[in-house]
Amino acid sequence: MNSLRKTLAEKYGLVADIMHDDYFFVQLPENEDHSLKFLESSLPECIRVELAECFAGSVIAAWEVPLFLLPQVLQQAHDESC
């Protein structure tokens, strides 16, 4: 999780706001209402990504992303937000 946090910060500008041993949150750029939660998945070789409302804490959507696809998923999300 530490290496993922570092990559998100360095490459995509997503800095972890709240960190725990098995998950962390990042605030979405220019969006104070939603955050992404990255946590360990119950599926092998995957990471779980949840889109949540910041204040209510409710999960809007969740994805189980294979680790080998995570760079492409993050790059696509970054490109679409620019």
N, C-alpha and C positions, 0 to 999 in steps of 0.2 A: 504494500500500500504506500510506503514511503517513496518508492521510485515512481509510482503513478502520480502521486501528489507533486513531485518535483517536475515531472514531464508536463503535467497540466499547467503548472505555473510558468515554466520556462518557454514552452512552445506555443501555448494557447492563451497565456495571460490569465488563467483561472486559478486564483489563489484560495487555498482552503481556509474557510472561516472557522469552522468547528471541526476538531479532530479527535478521534478516538482510536483505539488500537485496531479495530476491525472495520471502521468506516470513517468517511469525512464528507463535509458539505462544501460546495463552492457556490458563490453568488454568480448569477449570470450577468454578463456585461450589459449595462443600460437596462436592467430589468430588476427592480427591487422587490417584485412580487413573487418571484420564483427562484428556486435553487436546485442544484443537482446534488444528489447524494450518491456517492460511490461506495459500494460495500462488497464484501466477499459473497460470491454466489454459492448456492448449494449444488450447482452443476459444475462438473469438472472443467478446468481450463477456461472458465468464464468469470466475468465480473458483472455485478448487478448495478444498473444505473437507474435511479428514480428521479423523476421530475416532481417537485413538491411545491406547494404554496408555502411561502416563508412564515407567515404569521399563523395560519391555521394548522400547518404541519401535515395536511392531508396529501397523499400521493395522487398525482394526476395520471401519471403513466410510469411504467417500469419496463426495462429491457434487460435481458440476459445476453450480454455481448461476449462472444468468444475473444479471448485475449489477443489472438493474432489479427482480428478485425478491428480492434479498438483504435489503432492509429488512423485507419481510413474513416471510421465513424466520426472521430473527433475532428479530423481535417475537413470532412464534408460539412459538419455542423458549424465549424469555424468559418468556412468559405461562404456558407449561406447567411451567416449573421453579419457579414461585412458588406 
